[in-house]
């Protein structure tokens, strides 16, 4: 055997090669995670207003209210539920009662709101982008649960 090749040096070279390969793999995987986090942090998200208006009756509440909300940009929406919420009376000639909440929803992800009014009361739900642009609306039968489901649009380039 020559003095340049020995079983110990072959093992050392193999160990260094394996360690280098593992390090390269770890850096590559960490880089993918960083790219995914960056993509989520910079993804488009809408300010969504969920609104439920009730007409008729004397009740100031809605039952079994649920809506979708993204905790952070780029994430799918998750359900938020409230057993009961209070409405406030609108101003003007129509004395409807309204409940609303603002939420964040990632662009091109689902937005939804649902609520149940009291018996003999009609409920209308709406989903608004940036508090202005209506993208969904539905009126239920008196005393029946109303639900608005929609996928938020993409941002225009």
FENURGI-V678825 format. One record per pair of residues at least 24 apart in sequence whose ideal C-beta (glycine too) atoms are under 7 Angstrom apart, sorted by the first residue. I is the first residue (numbers start at 1). GAP is how many residues later the second one is. D is the distance in whole Angstrom. If there is no record, write none. Layout:
<<I & GAP & D> <I & GAP & D>>
This chain:
<<39 & 35 & 6> <40 & 32 & 7> <40 & 33 & 6> <40 & 34 & 3> <40 & 35 & 7> <41 & 32 & 6> <41 & 33 & 7> <43 & 30 & 5> <43 & 31 & 4> <43 & 63 & 6> <44 & 63 & 4> <44 & 111 & 4> <45 & 25 & 7> <45 & 28 & 5> <45 & 59 & 5> <45 & 60 & 7> <45 & 61 & 5> <45 & 62 & 6> <46 & 59 & 5> <46 & 61 & 6> <46 & 83 & 5> <46 & 84 & 7> <46 & 106 & 5> <47 & 55 & 6> <47 & 57 & 7> <47 & 83 & 5> <47 & 84 & 7> <48 & 55 & 5> <48 & 57 & 5> <48 & 63 & 5> <48 & 79 & 6> <48 & 80 & 7> <48 & 81 & 6> <49 & 51 & 6> <49 & 53 & 5> <49 & 79 & 4> <49 & 82 & 5> <50 & 50 & 6> <50 & 51 & 5> <50 & 53 & 6> <50 & 63 & 4> <50 & 77 & 6> <51 & 47 & 6> <51 & 49 & 4> <51 & 74 & 7> <51 & 75 & 5> <51 & 77 & 7> <52 & 47 & 5> <52 & 61 & 7> <52 & 63 & 5> <52 & 71 & 6> <52 & 73 & 5> <53 & 43 & 5> <53 & 45 & 5> <53 & 71 & 5> <54 & 33 & 6> <54 & 42 & 7> <54 & 43 & 5> <54 & 63 & 5> <54 & 67 & 5> <54 & 68 & 7> <54 & 69 & 5> <55 & 41 & 5> <55 & 67 & 5> <56 & 64 & 6> <56 & 65 & 5> <56 & 66 & 6> <57 & 61 & 6> <57 & 63 & 6> <57 & 64 & 4> <59 & 59 & 4> <59 & 62 & 6> <60 & 26 & 6> <60 & 27 & 5> <60 & 37 & 6> <61 & 24 & 7> <61 & 25 & 6> <61 & 26 & 7> <62 & 25 & 6> <62 & 37 & 6> <62 & 53 & 4> <62 & 54 & 7> <62 & 55 & 6> <62 & 61 & 7> <63 & 53 & 5> <64 & 51 & 7> <64 & 52 & 5> <64 & 81 & 7> <65 & 50 & 4> <66 & 48 & 5> <67 & 34 & 7> <67 & 36 & 6> <67 & 45 & 6> <67 & 46 & 4> <68 & 37 & 7> <68 & 42 & 6> <68 & 43 & 6> <68 & 44 & 5> <69 & 34 & 4> <69 & 35 & 6> <69 & 36 & 7> <70 & 34 & 5> <70 & 35 & 6> <70 & 36 & 5> <70 & 39 & 7> <73 & 33 & 6> <74 & 32 & 6> <75 & 31 & 6> <76 & 33 & 6> <77 & 28 & 5> <77 & 32 & 5> <77 & 33 & 6> <77 & 34 & 7> <105 & 47 & 5> <107 & 45 & 6> <107 & 46 & 7> <107 & 47 & 5> <107 & 48 & 5> <108 & 43 & 6> <108 & 44 & 6> <108 & 46 & 5> <109 & 42 & 7> <109 & 43 & 6> <110 & 39 & 7> <110 & 41 & 6> <111 & 39 & 5> <111 & 41 & 5> <112 & 35 & 7> <112 & 36 & 7> <112 & 37 & 5> <113 & 35 & 5> <114 & 31 & 6> <114 & 32 & 7> <114 & 33 & 4> <115 & 31 & 6> <116 & 29 & 4> <117 & 26 & 6> <118 & 25 & 7> <119 & 24 & 4>>
